[in-house]
Amino acid sequence: MSSALSTEQACNALPRVLLHYDPKGTFLDPSSPDALDGLKTYAAYHQAGKTAKAAIVYVYDVYGPCPQNYQGADLIAEAGFDVFIPDFHKGGSLDQAKLQAMSAEDGLKYREAFRAGFPGKLDSQREPYLRIIAQLKAKGYDKLGGAGFCWGGNLNVSTPELDAIAMVHPG
């Protein structure tokens, strides 16, 4: 008999996504030797004091990290992975509230400006991501995966150095 859960069972077994979530992991200061590529990094470890064999770089969308990203990272860590959310945007994510207050034309210009250079242009993140991968391999991780949402999913798909990729994208 299969031990796989039906979709309904799986949905009922997983904790609900919380709008207000208190992260269980650690926010690493950019100056910390454990921060990835000198970026502010959220780290969710599978077990305190022990390094997992596999790590996942969790990359958010254009609006930057949010509590639900941290909850997702914590859940993945509970499944046996070390999960890292580096601030690829260096605090320069799109401001969703600002965007919603703009006219359609101004909003388009705002999004285009973000994608035209750092931090939103995917090419601008290639070298930082390769340094993060090298840093994690140097820490002893056997396998590295990337989980990404929209912009972050596109960044992961354009990074063939990862062993596995998960992407969620609305289009």
N, C-alpha and C positions, 0 to 999 in steps of 0.2 A: 504494500500500500504506500502511496506517495505521501510524503510529509509536507508537500507544497501547500500553501494556503490559497484559498480562492481569493479573488479580488476583493469580495465583500469582507472576508475574514481578515485579510491584510489591512484593509482600510480601517476596520474596527479595532485592530490590534495596535496600530501606530498611534503615538500621541498626537493630539491635534496641534496645528500650528498656532502659536500664540502671537498676538499683536505686540504684547509687552512681554518680553522674555529676558530673564536674567541669565546671561551666559555663564557656563560652567568652566570654560577654558580660561586662558590667560592672554591678556593683551601685552605683547612684547614691544617695548620701546625701540625705536629705530636704532638707538645706540647699543642695544643688547646684542651680544654675539649670536644669539639664537634667532634674532629677527632676520627675515629673508631679504637679502640684497639691501640691507639698511633701511627697509620699509617698516612702518608700523605694521605689525602682524598679529592676527588673532591665531592662537594655537590651541587646539583641542586634542589632547593626548588620550590614547586608548586606555592607558594605565599609568598612573603617576610613577615616575622613576624608571620606566621601562620604555625603550624605543620599539615601536612596531616594525615589522619587516617591510611594510608598505605605507606610503604617505600619499595624501591627496592634496593637491593645490586647488582650492575652492575659489572660483573667480566670479564675482558678482556682475551685475549689469551696469549700464551707464550711470545709474543713480547711486552707485556705491554700496558699501555694505550696510545691512540693516539687521534688526534683531532676528528676523526669520533666517538669515544666512547663518548666524551664530547657532541658532537652534539646529539647523540642518547639519552644521559641522559637528556639533555635540552628539547628535544621533549617529552620524557616520563613525565618530570616534568610539562610541559604545559598541559598534559592530567590529572593532578590532583594528582600526586605522588611526594613524596620526593625521590630523587635518589642519591645514594652514590656510589662512585668508590674508594674503599680503595686500597692503593698500597700494595697488598698482597706480591708482589715480593721484596718489599723494595729497589727498584731501580735495582734489579738483574735480570731483564727480559732478554730473549735471544736477542742478537743484530742481527737484520735481515741483515744488511749490512755486518757484519762480517761473518755471516753464508753463505751468497751468495758468498763471496769471497773464501770460503773454498772448498777443494776437497770434493767429496761425502763421503769419508771415515772419514775425519776430521769433517765434518758436522754432521755425525751420532754420532760420539763420543761426540761432543759438546752438541747435543740434549739429548743424554743418560745421560751425566753428570748433566744436568739441572734437568732431571726427577728423578735422583737417590737420591736427598736430597733436602734440602731447597734451593730455594723456589719452585722448580717445582714438587716435589713429593706431590701428593694430600694429603697424610696422614699428611704431615708437615703443612698443612693449616687447618686441622680439628679443633684444639683447638682455633686458632685465629678466625676462622669463628664463632664458638660457642660463643666466647666472644663478637663478633660484634653483633650477634643476641640478646644476653642478653642486650647489651648496647642500642640497638634500642628499644627493648621492654620496658626497663626502661625509655626511653624518651617518652613512651606513644603510640607508634604505635600499632594499633590493628592487622594489618596484615603485614607480611613480605614476599616479593617475591625475587627471584633471577633471574637475566638475565645474561646469560653467553655465551661466544663465545669460541668454541673449548675447550681449557684447562679450561676456566672459566665455560663453560657449564658442563663439567665433575665434577668440584668442586661443582656446584649447585646440580647436580643429586645425589651426594654422601652426601647431607645435607638434610635429611628428616625433619629437624626442620623448614624448610621454608614452608609457606602456599601455595606458587605457584612457579613454575619454568618455565622459557623459555630458550631454548637451541638452539643455532645455531652451527652446526658442519658439516664439509665437508665430513665426512666419514659415 
